[in-house]
Amino acid sequence: MIYIRGKNQDGKEYGDVLVVSEHIREKRNALLAASDWTQAADSPLSDEKKTEWATYRQELRDVTQSLTESSKVSDIEFPTPPA
């Protein structure tokens, strides 16, 4: 597990590995779920747009790959969805 230090919405520091990891995973999973429709066979998107969305979705899956023990929650940058 990765230990990530950060601050909650109230500005209080925390470093609970499980809570932070779950938060990151929940946000990522919500973003993936919100974009599931882009990969459906009957999606109204062009093949080019589907590819852009597929790349975005892979970037979401990879969001935790660069984290280290000294990473902070504020270091996590989620990718921007295609326009």
N, C-alpha and C positions, 0 to 999 in steps of 0.2 A: 504494500500500500504506500501511497505517497502522502507525506505530511505537508499540508499547505497551511500557511498562516494567512490570516485575513481579518477583515473587520465586517461586522454585521451592519445592518441598516442604521443602528443606533451608534455606530462608531466604536463599539466595544470589540477588542481583539479576541480572536478565538483560534484554535488550531486543532480542532477535533477532526481527525483524518476521515472518519466515517461520515460525519455530517457534511463536510466540505465535498467529499467525493460524491456523496449522494446528491448534493445540490447541483454539482456540475453535470452529473449523469441525468438528473431529472430535466434540467434545462435543455440539454442536448437531445434527449429523447422526445421532449415536447416539440422542439424545432424539427426533428426528423418526422414526427407524426403529422405535423402541420404541412409538411411538404410531400407526404406519401403520394398524394394525387398526381404529382408531376411525373411519376414514373409508371402510371397505369397505362395499359395498352390503349384505352379509349380517351386518354388525356388530350385536350385540345391544343396542346403545345406542339410546335414544330420539332423535328428531330434535333435541330441545333439547340433549341431551348431545353429540351429534355437532357441533352448532354451537359449543358450549363448547370442544370439543377442536380444532375447526378454527381458532378464535380463538387458542388456545394455540399451535398449530403456526405460525400466521402471526407471532405474537410471537417465536417461536424464530427464524424466518427473518429477522426485523427486529433481532435482538439486537445486531448490529454497527453499526447505522445511526447511533447516537449517539456512537460513539467518535471521539476526536480524537487528535492527535499526543501530547498530554500525558496520555492515558488510561493507567491502570494495569490490570493483569489483575484486581486486586481491585475495580475499578470495574464490572466486567461482572456484571450480574445477569440470570441466566436466569429466565424466568417459571416460576411454580408450576403444575404440571399440575392440571386440574380434579379435584375429588373424586369 
